[in-house]
């Protein structure tokens, strides 16, 4: 199973991005508006400059109560783990577990094509297991 299959099963193919120059208040509003936990930081909408999550906001808020007056570029993670559409699901799961990350941008030929969250991975894996269970159940109960 490849990450492209996971992306294809997502209800929305849109990737929400935010500019590094945007304010943290705009970030929080965009996270809430789209009901997501992280955004890709991109100056042009197609390349990955960084990633910023709810956790980044909370961690900075703990150290500096004025974080909401900062820009996204000041709190984002700039060294971003990415994968390609052809990455195997098991490889991505291992990377997410080993690096303790919940969101991974999908980049093909240097261009942002999607984002996969741990929730997407779990949903896809559960669907796969249910399919296998149904197949085994059908086989066992054949007349």
URLIN-V455193 format. One line per field, one symbol per residue. psi: psi as a letter, one per 30 degrees, with the letter a starting at -180 (. if undefined). Layout:
# URLIN-V455193
psi = ???
This chain:
# URLIN-V455193
psi = kleeeeeffkekfkkklkkfflleeeeeeeeeefhlflkkkkffffljfakkleeeeeeeeefjfgefflleffflkfjkklllfgkkeeeeeeeeeefhlfkjkkkkhgkkfakkleeeeeeeeeeeeeeeeeeeeeeegk.
